Amino acid sequence: MSQPITVTHTLGEQILVTSGGVELLAYVYAPDPDPFEARKPYVHPLRTLAGGLVSGYRPNDHRWHKGLQLAAGHLSGQNFWGGDSGAGRGQGDRRSGDRVGSMRHDCFSDFEVTEDRLRFVERLTWMESGGQEWAAERRTVEVHSVEPAEGAWALDWSLHLINVRDQPLSFGSTATAGDEPAGCTGLHWRGPRDFAKGDVLGPGIPGDKGRTAAAQLMGTPASEAAWIAFTAEHDSNDTHSTVLFAHAPENADSIHASHWFVRSDPFPSVALSWAFFEEFELPPGESFGYRYRVVVADGAWDRDHAEDYLATHRW
């Protein structure tokens, strides 16, 4: 049975969702001040029902990593990820904002709150560093299945992106730009520092601390692993938390095959990468879409627990 939620919308800034006295998430759509970090909406903090923090914000190794956010490391020569992530091999570590794009929040075209569910539709514009409008996005975010008996709640994130330029948009990643195997693009999660060297598991992968399981899953196509999970023990107490990421079935028919970007060491990071190994083009006026689910749970889930949850919580 779902537990009631409370939604607090600070207009022009953020949306807070609480339940059982715990702030489960903040969806922040007011842009952060530094253009170098590719200003765009993000979700931070993300917390379990027991209050375990499972997202990181502006870590000192990658200031543009902000909880859960949609990003694009390499898009027609521009970087909608942040930093110099899309520079490519041999470009060096240079702080330059002349190729870092941004995502402008335009409006919420739909906003629905019931006792135990939030659903909103956001309209955004992707703009290159000079301010030209390149893409229009319709983003839908839903918070649901806040279930104390399961010790978990779910967030669904879907996107529909249309090319508004008069020429094709070329979607790639840091890997396609030459920085193997960093296929950074798509929906991206950065975990908190105490999740470093945590367990990673997926279909056929029982879980293993640190690099081993993450290395096995890095670059794995979604057609072979529709979900993965990340679990770790928190600092200062003896509790564990799990974050599970899943592709909706229809993603298999989208514009391009997706692959997993997974790191546990030296930092916790997962991306549902839509252009890991090769670029794809979106012609003018054309569009594509993807839908994802993120499950935030208390405890250290194993593979069977993750698969049972997904089997009983259908799309």
Protein Blocks (a to p, Z undefined) as FASTA:
>chain_A
ZZdddddddehiaccddeehiafbdcdfbdcfblklopaddddddddfkopacbdehifk
lmmbghjadddfbgghiackbpjllnoghkapaddfklcccdddfbdcbdcddfkbccdd
dddddddfkopafbdcddddddehiafknopacdddddddddfbfbdcddddfklnopac
bfcgcjdddddfklgoiacddehiabpehjllmmmmgopafklmmbdcdddddehiacdc
dddddddfklmmmmbdcdddddfbfbdcddddfblmbccdddehiacdddddddddedjd
dfklmmmmmmmmcZZ
